[in-house]
Amino acid sequence: MPGAVPGVPAPELLARARLLVAPRLSPSLVRELERITGRSAERSGEGGTTDGPLLCVGAVLPEALRTERLLWFHSVNAGTDALLGAGPWPAGALLTRTVGRMGERIAQYVVGWVLAECQAVPEYAAQHARAEWRRLPTELVAGQTALVYGTGRIGGAVAGLLRSCGVRTVGVGRTGRAGAPPPGFDRVIGAAEDAEQEAAELAGARWVVGALPLTRATEGFFGAGRFAAVRGATFVNVGRGATVDPVALEGALRGGRVRRAVLDVLAEEPAAPDDPVWRLPRTVITSHSAGITADEDVAQDFAACWEAVAVGRRRPELAVDTGRGY
């Protein structure tokens, strides 16, 4: 049921759409969604009918709601690969997502680990546990290179904070960009067209940061070929776990090409206690906690999308291209 603006619900349909919210949303967030939309919310999955146009807010889209009646689904998460991978997306339905201050949170996470590594925090923590007194060498971050895969909001925030510490930041996007690089980056190259430049940057990087969404093009993106080009960098993944080939990463860690790994995300979450990923050498797993969205993030981003759709009659900045997956 397309609106007059492609990808935007028609005003008359949105005006009478029922607001369905996920059962796990907090009462305070639900009240804010009701205030923004000017209608009462119903908890999805609690019986009742799904007749009429639907506006849904949640983390997953139940099969019963994957119908032509769905006008708009707002995800409380930034990643939408699970939503799109669960089945065909209803034709014409708008999909928006929550980013909020996630970029800021993830940037602090990455910089925190970068600085901790340069100040030998993991080694000093291990020495403390052994009651061992020994000075360790440290290093400065300024002048070193971080290769950030993903040049969108999150990748840009990571690069910007790293750059403020004096780190040279190189972004790797789907394609290169003409003209000046986006804010936060010293340069941007395209993975699809600058293979030689990418390999050279991988060889010179001190940190390689994955901030990629999961799509058909990025599944297993960090594989044996890319890890073979690394020369002692630390690998930090804050994007999606399935963008990494775990066998290739293990080989690179055991072979010394990757100095250490910090993994906030895994292909299968949560990892079982007997999962081999817990036994990767020089690796820390942080339970998908780098960029947890808060209620205020959801409310703020939904309000911005509502302002665009219901008032401005334009496609929201946080709309997802369901064909591309991001």
TARACOR-V105814 format. One record per residue. SS is DSSP state (A for helix, B for strand, O for the rest). PHI is phi in degrees with one decimal (none if undefined). PSI is psi as a letter, one per 20 degrees, with the letter a starting at -180 (NA if undefined). Layout:
{{SS:PHI:PSI} {SS:PHI:PSI}}
This chain:
{{O:none:m} {B:-70.0:q} {O:-92.2:a} {O:-65.4:h} {O:-96.9:p} {O:-54.6:p} {O:80.2:j} {O:-120.4:p} {B:-58.8:q} {O:-64.7:q} {A:-55.6:g} {A:-67.2:h} {A:-76.3:g} {A:-62.7:h} {A:-62.3:h} {O:-110.8:j} {O:-70.7:q} {B:-81.0:p} {B:-94.6:o} {B:-106.9:p} {B:-121.8:q} {O:-65.1:q} {O:-57.6:h} {O:-85.8:i} {O:-67.0:q} {O:-68.9:q} {A:-56.1:h} {A:-65.7:h} {A:-67.7:g} {A:-60.7:g} {A:-61.4:h} {A:-69.6:h} {A:-63.6:h} {A:-63.6:g} {A:-64.4:g} {A:-64.6:g} {A:-89.4:i} {O:70.7:k} {O:-151.8:r} {O:-78.5:q} {B:-97.7:q} {B:-121.2:q} {B:-76.8:p} {O:-70.1:q} {O:80.4:j} {O:-111.2:k} {O:84.5:a} {O:83.9:a} {O:-100.1:q} {O:-111.6:k} {O:-67.7:q} {O:81.2:r} {O:-65.5:q} {B:-125.2:p} {B:-121.4:o} {B:-120.2:q} {B:-131.3:p} {B:175.1:a} {O:-102.8:h} {O:-129.6:q} {O:-110.5:o} {O:-58.1:q} {A:-57.1:h} {A:-63.9:i} {A:-99.9:i} {O:-82.5:m} {O:-130.5:r} {O:-67.9:i} {O:-77.6:i} {B:-73.3:o} {B:-87.7:g} {B:-158.2:p} {B:-122.6:p} {B:-105.5:o} {B:-84.2:p} {O:-80.5:i} {O:-112.6:r} {O:-80.8:g} {O:-80.0:p} {O:-122.3:j} {A:-62.7:h} {A:-66.6:h} {A:-62.5:g} {A:-76.5:h} {A:-84.6:i} {O:-81.5:i} {O:155.5:r} {O:-57.3:p} {O:-78.9:p} {O:-56.5:p} {O:-58.4:p} {O:83.2:i} {O:-78.1:p} {B:-79.1:p} {B:-122.0:p} {B:-122.8:r} {O:-135.3:r} {O:-104.9:p} {O:-114.3:g} {O:53.8:c} {O:-99.1:k} {A:-59.9:g} {A:-58.9:g} {A:-65.3:g} {A:-64.2:g} {A:-68.1:h} {A:-61.7:g} {A:-64.1:h} {A:-59.8:g} {A:-63.5:g} {A:-64.2:h} {A:-58.7:g} {A:-70.6:h} {A:-61.7:g} {A:-67.0:h} {A:-61.2:g} {A:-65.9:g} {A:-66.1:h} {O:-95.9:j} {O:57.8:k} {A:-60.1:g} {A:-60.3:h} {A:-69.5:g} {A:-66.4:h} {A:-62.8:g} {A:-66.9:h} {A:-63.7:g} {A:-59.3:g} {A:-62.2:h} {O:-96.1:j} {O:54.8:l} {O:-108.8:p} {O:-102.9:o} {O:-158.8:p} {O:-72.4:q} {O:-122.0:q} {O:-70.0:q} {O:-122.0:r} {O:-139.6:q} {O:-93.2:q} {O:-81.1:h} {O:-59.1:p} {O:90.3:i} {O:-88.5:r} {B:-114.1:p} {B:-118.0:p} {B:-99.9:o} {B:-109.3:o} {B:-89.4:o} {O:112.6:o} {O:-115.5:k} {O:-83.5:b} {A:-59.9:g} {A:-74.1:g} {A:-59.7:h} {A:-65.3:h} {A:-65.9:g} {A:-60.7:g} {A:-61.9:g} {A:-62.4:g} {A:-71.9:h} {A:-62.7:g} {A:-63.8:h} {A:-65.8:i} {O:-91.4:j} {O:90.7:j} {O:-80.2:p} {B:-75.8:p} {B:-114.0:p} {B:-118.6:p} {B:-94.1:q} {B:-120.0:o} {B:-109.4:a} {O:-60.5:g} {O:-136.6:r} {O:-71.8:r} {O:-126.4:p} {O:-78.5:q} {O:81.9:a} {O:-66.6:q} {O:-67.3:q} {O:-65.6:r} {O:-53.7:p} {O:100.4:h} {O:-110.3:q} {O:-80.1:h} {B:-157.4:r} {B:-133.2:p} {B:-122.3:r} {B:-104.1:p} {O:-64.4:h} {O:-83.1:i} {O:-133.2:i} {O:-122.5:l} {A:-60.8:g} {A:-66.9:g} {A:-65.4:h} {A:-62.2:g} {A:-61.6:h} {A:-67.1:g} {A:-68.8:h} {A:-61.7:g} {A:-66.0:h} {A:-97.2:i} {O:-79.5:q} {O:-90.0:h} {B:-134.9:p} {B:-119.4:o} {B:-114.2:p} {B:-95.1:o} {O:-131.9:l} {O:-91.7:q} {O:-74.3:r} {O:-96.1:o} {O:-135.8:r} {O:-60.5:h} {O:-78.8:h} {O:-105.5:i} {O:-63.2:p} {O:67.5:k} {O:-57.0:g} {B:-87.4:n} {O:-116.3:a} {A:-59.9:h} {A:-61.6:g} {A:-69.7:g} {A:-65.8:h} {A:-66.1:h} {A:-83.6:i} {O:-74.6:q} {O:-127.6:m} {O:92.7:j} {B:-77.2:q} {B:-89.1:p} {B:-104.5:p} {B:-121.6:p} {B:-114.6:o} {O:-120.7:j} {O:-91.9:e} {O:-132.2:q} {A:-62.6:h} {A:-74.1:i} {A:-76.6:i} {B:-111.9:p} {O:-82.2:o} {A:-64.0:h} {A:-67.3:g} {A:-65.5:h} {A:-64.5:g} {A:-60.0:g} {A:-61.4:g} {A:-69.0:h} {A:-68.4:g} {A:-70.1:h} {A:-85.0:i} {O:87.1:i} {O:-69.1:h} {B:-101.6:p} {B:-65.8:g} {B:-158.5:r} {B:-131.7:p} {B:-120.9:o} {B:-116.5:o} {O:-86.3:i} {O:-131.1:q} {O:-132.2:r} {O:-65.4:h} {O:-118.1:o} {O:-127.9:p} {O:-76.1:q} {O:-74.6:p} {O:-68.0:q} {O:-56.2:h} {O:-95.2:j} {O:-66.0:p} {A:-58.4:i} {A:-61.7:h} {A:-68.8:i} {A:-104.8:j} {O:-63.9:p} {O:-69.6:q} {O:52.9:l} {B:-128.9:q} {B:-122.6:p} {B:-113.1:p} {O:-118.4:k} {O:58.5:k} {O:51.3:l} {O:-119.2:j} {O:-66.1:h} {O:-136.6:l} {O:-63.8:p} {O:-82.2:q} {O:-101.9:r} {A:-55.9:g} {A:-64.7:h} {A:-64.8:g} {A:-61.7:g} {A:-62.8:g} {A:-64.1:g} {A:-73.1:h} {A:-63.4:g} {A:-60.9:g} {A:-64.7:g} {A:-65.7:g} {A:-62.4:g} {A:-60.4:g} {A:-69.5:g} {A:-78.2:g} {A:-81.9:h} {A:-106.0:g} {O:-86.4:i} {O:53.1:l} {O:-137.9:r} {O:-74.0:p} {O:-67.0:q} {O:-62.7:h} {O:-93.2:j} {B:-69.7:q} {O:-101.6:p} {O:-76.9:o} {O:-68.7:i} {O:-75.3:g} {O:-77.7:h} {O:96.5:j} {O:-158.8:NA}}
